[in-house]
Amino acid sequence: MRRVALLLTILVGTLRLEAATRAVAITFDDLPDINAADESVSEQEVVTTRLLASLRRSAVAAIGFVNEDNLSDENEQPDPRRVALIEQWLDGGFEIGNHTFSHQDLNEVGADVFERDIVRGETIIRPIVERRGMKLRWFRHPYLDTGKTLGDRDRVDAFLKERGYRVGPVTIDNSEWIYELAYLKAHYFQRPLIRRSYIRYMRDRFEFAESRSRLVFGREIPQVLLLHAGALNADAFEKLAAMMRGRGYHFIGLDDATADPAYASANSWAGGGVGWLERWGVAGGLPERRFENDPKVPLWIQRIAGAKDE
Ligand SMILES: [Zn+2]
């Protein structure tokens, strides 16, 4: 019995040790607020303040990717109150990146239009960042669509590099935006239920990414999580962070996550926007079907949101 107990102790110890080495970088898209079109500036101020406070309380590093069209007023001039939302992220010690001006889809619009939208998307944020002695370093493709062809992808990648950007990859991609949509539309009394379902869903997405990581690399690499700035995460991020900690994660920056050699793996993906684990896996010879059957947003959430999780 004692030997069994000892073995168990060692086993549990090893599992803990393994779990404690998990790392994740937190990234937010669609700053200042994914629901900017449906919310007043005052509402966005409340969301931003609450989201940043919960990021601080959870002691995470994070980067936020901005769509500048949501920083302008009706006359297409920078709206000081909206621009101040981005300053709030920087004041909180968080980094910001470019997510195109108007959330364009490279696979739809092609490289010419997309490159113009990249440039237009840094009109306000580049001077803001540089005034603080920082650099605008990261770019995230809307919909994770990095080009319908490798030609498009490589051309835009080279364009980004020339302007000083690195592409922000994602390994824990998910349909959390559907939850965000449902959260906004739901009755107030449904919100706690949606938050609870959201944490369960994200736990499943983590589990999926961890297993795909072991499949592709034979180990768990530092993950990069995609989230959106909005009311749901303003209310639920602390619970989400607790779930991640419970799985043994500690929080790192995007620089540190992408410094892992896995992120330099071959990637010949062209087509629909998928996560980087699938891109590396397929480039390494795994069939695409090994990345299907990923956890889906429950139907009742899709129904409230009026959006399909495909
Ligand atoms: Zn986006």
Boltz pocket constraint, residues with backbone or C-beta under 6 A from the ligand:
constraints:
  - pocket:
      binder: B
      contacts: [[A, 29], [A, 30], [A, 99], [A, 103], [A, 141], [A, 142], [A, 143]]
      max_distance: 6.0
